Amino acid sequence: MKLKNVSRLLFFVFILVFTAMSCVKEGPMGLTGNTGANGKDGKNGTDANETCKMCHTPAKVDLITTQFQFSKHEFGEAAFEESGNTGCTPCHAQEAFKYVVANKVPSTFTLNTSTGRYVNDYSTIASAAYGELGCSTCHSSIHATYGSSDLPSLTTVAPVSMTMWGGKKTIDLKADGGKSNLCVKCHQPRPFTNALTGNVLDYVALATTSGVVYDGNPNGATNIIKPSYRTHTHYGAVGAVYAGIGGVEFPGTLQYTNSPHTQSASCRDCHMGPMNGRAGGHTFSAIGNFTTCNVTGCHTAAISATSSVFWLNPRNEIKTLLASLATKLTVGGVEILNRNGDAATNLWYGITANNYDGYLNVYDPITNPAGQKYNASSFRFVGNPPATWSQAQKDYNATLPIITLSNAQMGALINFQLCLRDYSLGIHNFAYTKALLTNTIAKL
């Protein structure tokens, strides 16, 4: 048989086998069933694109994002540095902040019966100790309904229990619906703790009783403070000063009252006003931006950087009081307060003539390597120097004078740090700032 005929035969065999297999796999089609009833018409949906544009426009969220790039909240260094630190991240990381708010974590101190020491309850959990600050840090309902009501909803406006005071004092700024309480939740001082018990210091005793918190002996059995370079209120002083609550209130000639700002204005009024340069809006900065003073209805005459009554005079008065208090905070002719003439590292550079930064003038070549450059002399590091110090550094430390601190000096240090780190030189709350400094100076 020819090859061509064989090929044709194989082709016909393949067709027959394929047809047979197809018939086995699929049977004949059945009768068509009856058509079912029509379903009920549903509610018309919303055009998702139109919903997004309620917020995501050049004049709203897009503009806010641009402004936020100038905010210190956005830079993110602290969020990375403190990630995993359950005690610091409630103010430095987004998820930690949301956790303490959602779980109403108290700012109290609780006795650990196993160790006999108190523990600060204000902390997050390890699984939430992270996250750069962003939109949802302050705005709790973004994209919850994708409606116009999502953005104004804030994470909290509840009164703020002061962690500095272990929950014994509360800040409640009622202006603007309590929105300032959201800011103060983080912008408040951190607590000073008793070295012997771990509990928060008794600030009332500092103001009203004699005695010492540190007698110069690092092993002293009654020392409740072991002073170091970083013995300070941390950086959130503004909440306490603005609210007029939380300082060490020495009795004196001036009553502890508040300026009108505390009751009539809010953080948002001054720090989120119309943009002027790189201040205003979601930059949260008020530096050089006086437009906010003139649109809130508080001042009948426009305020500017040359205004005497409401700008130059009060700031100069507080600056003079800070300088006067600083001169009284000396031991054996050595300043207790640390100087820092570096504008890049001193956030309060220029606030005082000597450029104090709120830290203590205690020798520490690791955390304060430039200290000797700006201070004529330092106090001795308390206790045994860390192993990271060189032998030369240890030897030099032994030659330095020993610091001692009375109750009054400790209270004065706290008040100096609060009024310096408030940064405004009395503009936030002139009456309270002046009373704290004046009565403290008189006490010393």
C-alpha positions in Angstrom: 0.0 0.0 0.0 1.3 3.4 -0.8 2.3 5.7 2.0 -0.3 8.3 1.0 -3.1 5.8 1.3 -1.8 4.8 4.8 -1.9 8.4 5.9 -5.5 8.8 4.8 -6.5 5.6 6.6 -4.9 6.7 9.9 -6.6 10.1 9.6 -10.1 8.5 9.3 -9.3 6.2 12.2 -8.4 9.2 14.4 -11.6 11.0 13.5 -13.7 7.9 14.4 -12.0 7.5 17.8 -12.3 11.2 18.7 -16.0 11.2 17.8 -16.6 8.1 19.8 -14.9 9.6 22.9 -16.9 12.8 22.6 -20.1 10.8 22.5 -19.1 9.0 25.7 -18.3 12.2 27.6 -21.4 14.2 26.8 -24.9 13.0 26.4 -27.8 14.6 24.6 -29.1 18.1 25.9 -32.2 18.0 28.0 -35.3 20.2 27.7 -35.0 23.9 28.5 -36.5 24.8 31.9 -38.9 27.6 32.7 -37.6 31.1 33.1 -37.4 32.1 36.7 -39.0 35.2 38.3 -37.1 38.5 38.2 -35.2 39.5 41.3 -35.9 42.6 43.4 -34.1 45.7 42.2 -31.4 46.7 44.7 -30.5 50.2 45.9 -28.5 52.3 43.5 -24.8 52.3 44.5 -22.6 55.4 45.0 -20.0 56.3 42.5 -16.8 55.5 44.4 -14.8 58.1 42.4 -17.1 60.9 43.4 -17.0 59.8 47.1 -13.2 59.9 47.1 -13.2 63.4 45.6 -15.0 64.7 48.7 -11.6 64.6 50.4 -9.0 63.8 47.9 -8.8 67.1 46.1 -6.0 69.6 45.6 -7.6 71.9 48.2 -8.1 69.3 50.9 -6.2 66.0 51.6 -3.7 66.6 48.8 -2.8 70.0 50.3 -2.8 68.6 53.9 -0.3 66.0 52.8 2.0 68.7 51.4 1.8 70.7 54.6 2.4 67.7 56.8 5.8 67.3 55.1 7.0 70.3 57.1 5.7 68.9 60.4 8.1 67.5 62.9 5.5 64.8 63.4 6.2 63.5 59.9 10.0 63.3 60.1 9.8 59.9 61.8 13.2 59.7 63.6 11.7 59.0 67.0 9.3 56.5 65.6 12.2 54.4 64.3 14.5 55.0 67.3 11.8 54.1 69.9 10.2 51.2 68.0 9.7 48.3 70.4 10.0 50.5 73.5 6.6 50.1 75.1 7.1 53.0 77.5 8.1 55.7 74.9 6.1 54.7 71.9 2.7 55.8 73.2 3.8 59.3 72.2 6.3 58.4 69.5 4.6 55.7 67.4 1.2 55.6 65.8 0.0 52.1 66.7 1.1 52.6 70.3 -0.8 55.8 70.7 -3.9 54.3 69.2 -3.5 51.4 71.6 -3.3 53.4 74.8 -6.3 55.5 73.7 -8.5 52.6 72.7 -7.6 50.6 75.9 -7.9 53.7 78.2 -4.4 52.9 79.6 -4.1 54.8 82.9 -1.2 57.0 83.8 -1.0 55.6 87.3 1.9 53.9 89.2 1.2 50.4 90.6 3.2 48.6 93.3 4.8 45.3 92.2 4.5 43.2 95.3 7.3 40.8 94.1 9.9 43.5 93.7 8.5 46.1 96.2 8.8 48.8 93.6 6.3 50.8 91.7 5.8 50.5 87.9 4.5 53.1 85.5 1.3 51.8 84.0 1.3 54.1 81.0 2.7 51.9 78.3 1.7 49.9 75.3 2.2 46.3 74.4 5.2 45.0 72.3 3.0 44.1 69.3 1.8 47.7 69.0 5.1 49.6 69.8 5.7 50.8 66.2 4.6 53.1 63.4 5.4 56.5 62.1 2.9 59.2 63.0 0.4 59.7 60.2 -3.2 60.7 59.4 -4.8 57.9 61.4 -2.8 58.8 64.5 -5.1 61.7 65.1 -8.0 60.9 62.7 -9.7 57.8 64.0 -12.2 57.1 61.2 -10.4 57.6 57.9 -12.0 55.4 55.3 -14.5 53.9 57.8 -17.5 55.0 55.7 -15.7 56.8 52.8 -18.0 59.7 53.6 -17.4 63.3 54.5 -17.8 62.5 58.3 -14.7 60.3 58.4 -12.0 63.0 58.4 -13.2 65.2 61.3 -13.4 62.3 63.7 -10.5 62.5 66.2 -8.8 59.7 68.1 -9.6 61.3 71.4 -10.8 64.6 72.9 -11.1 63.2 76.5 -9.5 64.9 79.5 -5.9 63.9 79.9 -4.6 62.2 83.0 -1.1 63.6 83.6 1.5 60.9 83.6 4.0 63.3 85.3 1.7 63.3 88.3 0.9 59.6 88.2 -2.7 60.4 87.4 -3.3 62.7 90.4 -3.9 65.7 88.1 -5.9 66.0 84.9 -5.8 68.5 82.0 -9.1 69.3 80.4 -8.9 72.1 77.8 -12.6 72.7 76.8 -12.2 75.3 74.1 -12.9 74.1 70.5 -14.8 71.0 71.7 -11.8 69.7 73.7 -9.6 69.2 70.5 -6.6 70.5 72.4 -6.8 67.4 74.6 -5.7 65.3 71.6 -2.5 67.4 71.4 -1.9 67.4 75.2 -2.2 63.6 75.3 1.4 63.5 74.0 2.6 67.0 74.7 2.8 66.6 78.4 5.8 66.2 80.8 7.1 62.8 81.7 7.3 61.8 85.4 10.2 62.1 87.8 10.5 58.9 89.8 11.7 58.1 93.3 15.0 56.2 93.0 14.2 54.2 96.2 10.6 53.2 95.4 10.1 53.7 91.6 6.9 55.7 92.4 6.3 59.2 91.0 7.9 62.0 93.0 5.9 63.9 95.6 6.0 67.3 94.0 3.9 68.9 96.7 6.5 67.9 99.3 9.2 69.5 97.1 7.3 72.8 97.3 6.4 72.8 101.0 9.0 70.9 103.0 12.7 71.2 103.6 15.1 68.4 103.1 17.3 67.0 100.3 16.7 64.7 97.4 20.4 64.0 96.9 23.2 64.6 99.4 26.1 63.9 97.2 26.6 60.3 98.3 25.8 57.9 95.4 25.1 55.2 97.9 23.1 57.4 100.3 20.2 55.5 101.9 17.8 58.4 101.7 18.5 59.8 98.3 15.3 59.8 96.2 17.1 61.3 93.1 20.3 60.3 91.4 21.0 63.3 89.3 22.3 62.8 85.8 22.6 64.7 82.5 19.1 63.4 81.6 17.3 64.3 84.8 14.6 66.4 83.1 10.9 66.8 82.2 11.4 65.4 78.7 10.0 67.6 75.9 6.2 67.9 76.4 6.3 70.8 78.8 3.8 72.9 76.8 0.7 70.9 77.9 1.2 71.6 81.6 2.1 75.2 81.1 -0.7 76.0 78.7 -3.2 74.3 81.0 -1.8 76.0 84.0 -1.4 72.8 86.0 1.5 70.5 86.9 4.3 72.7 88.0 5.9 72.6 91.4 3.8 75.4 92.9 5.8 77.1 95.6 3.7 79.4 97.8 4.5 83.0 97.0 3.4 86.5 96.2 1.7 85.6 92.9 -1.4 83.4 92.6 -1.4 80.6 90.1 -3.9 81.9 87.6 -4.1 81.5 83.8 -4.0 83.8 80.8 -7.2 84.0 78.6 -5.6 81.6 76.1 -6.2 78.7 78.4 -10.0 79.1 78.4 -10.7 80.9 75.1 -8.2 79.5 72.6 -7.1 76.1 71.4 -4.0 74.5 70.0 -5.6 74.5 66.6 -6.4 78.2 66.7 -2.7 79.2 66.7 -0.9 76.1 65.3 -3.2 75.3 62.5 -4.3 78.7 61.1 -3.9 79.9 57.6 -0.5 79.0 56.0 2.2 81.6 56.1 5.5 80.4 54.7 6.1 77.0 56.3 3.9 77.6 59.3 0.2 77.0 59.8 -2.1 74.2 58.6 -0.9 70.7 59.1 2.7 71.8 59.7 1.4 72.5 63.3 4.0 75.2 63.5 3.2 78.8 64.7 6.7 80.1 64.4 6.6 83.6 62.7 2.9 83.1 61.8 0.8 85.9 63.4 -2.1 85.4 61.1 -3.6 83.0 63.6 -3.6 85.7 66.4 -5.7 88.0 64.2 -8.4 85.6 62.9 -9.6 83.9 66.1 -11.5 87.0 67.3 -9.4 87.2 70.5 -7.4 90.3 69.7 -9.0 93.5 68.5 -5.7 94.9 67.1 -3.4 92.9 64.8 -0.5 91.2 66.5 3.0 91.1 64.9 6.6 90.4 65.9 6.9 94.1 66.8 3.9 94.3 69.1 5.0 95.4 72.5 2.1 94.5 74.8 1.3 91.0 73.5 4.6 89.9 72.2 7.9 91.7 73.0 7.2 92.7 76.6 5.9 89.4 78.0 8.6 87.4 76.3 11.3 89.7 77.6 9.9 89.5 81.1 9.9 85.7 81.1 13.4 85.6 79.6 14.6 87.8 82.4 13.0 85.6 85.0 14.5 82.5 83.5 18.0 84.1 83.6 17.4 85.2 87.3 16.4 81.7 88.3 19.4 80.1 86.5 21.8 82.2 88.5 20.3 80.8 91.7 20.7 77.2 90.5 24.4 76.8 91.4 26.4 74.6 93.8 29.8 75.7 94.9 29.9 78.2 92.0 29.1 75.6 89.4 25.9 75.9 87.4 23.4 73.0 87.8 21.9 73.8 84.4 23.6 72.6 81.2 24.6 75.1 78.5 24.5 74.1 74.8 25.6 76.7 72.2 25.0 74.4 69.2 21.8 75.5 67.4 21.6 72.2 65.6 21.2 70.1 68.8 19.7 72.6 71.2 16.0 72.9 70.5 15.9 75.9 72.8 18.9 77.7 71.4 18.4 81.5 71.8 15.6 81.2 74.3 18.0 82.2 77.0 21.3 84.2 76.8 23.3 81.2 78.0 21.5 78.8 75.7 20.3 76.4 78.4 18.8 73.2 77.1 17.0 71.9 80.2 19.5 69.1 80.9 21.7 69.1 84.0 25.4 70.0 83.9 26.6 66.6 84.9 29.7 65.2 83.2 28.8 62.5 80.6 31.2 62.2 77.6 28.9 59.7 75.9 25.5 61.5 75.9 26.9 65.0 76.2 30.3 65.0 74.4 30.3 68.8 73.8 29.4 69.7 77.4 32.8 71.0 78.4 32.8 73.2 75.3 29.9 75.3 76.6 30.2 74.8 80.4 33.1 76.1 82.4 32.9 73.1 84.7 30.6 70.1 85.3 29.5 68.1 88.3 30.8 64.6 88.8 28.9 61.7 87.3 27.0 59.8 90.0 28.1 56.3 90.8 30.4 54.1 88.8 31.1 55.4 85.2 30.0 53.1 82.4 32.5 50.6 81.0 32.4 52.5 77.7 34.3 55.4 79.3 38.0 55.6 78.7 40.3 55.5 81.7 41.2 59.2 81.0 37.5 60.1 81.2 37.1 58.2 84.4 40.1 59.9 85.9 38.8 63.3 84.9 35.3 62.6 86.3 36.9 62.0 89.7 38.4 65.5 89.8 34.9 67.2 89.4 32.9 68.7 92.2 30.0 66.7 93.7 26.4 67.9 93.2 23.8 68.2 96.0 20.1 69.0 95.6 17.6 70.2 98.1 13.9 69.8 97.8 13.6 73.4 96.7 16.4 73.1 94.1 14.8 70.0 92.6 11.4 71.8 92.4 13.2 74.8 90.9 14.8 72.7 88.3 11.5 71.2 87.3 9.9 74.6 87.0 12.9 76.0 85.0 12.6 73.0 82.6 8.9 73.5 82.2 9.1 77.2 81.4 12.1 76.9 79.2 10.8 74.0 77.1 7.4 75.5 76.8 9.4 77.4 74.2 6.9 80.3 73.9 8.5 82.5 76.6 5.1 83.0 78.3 2.9 83.4 75.2 1.0 80.2 75.8 0.2 81.1 79.4 1.9 84.2 80.7 0.2 84.4 84.0 1.0 80.9 85.1 4.6 81.0 83.7 5.3 84.3 85.5 3.9 82.9 88.8 5.9 79.7 88.6 9.2 81.5 88.0 8.6 84.4 90.4 7.6 82.3 93.3 10.4 79.8 92.6 13.0 82.6 92.6 11.7 83.9 95.9 11.9 80.4 97.4 15.6 80.0 96.5 
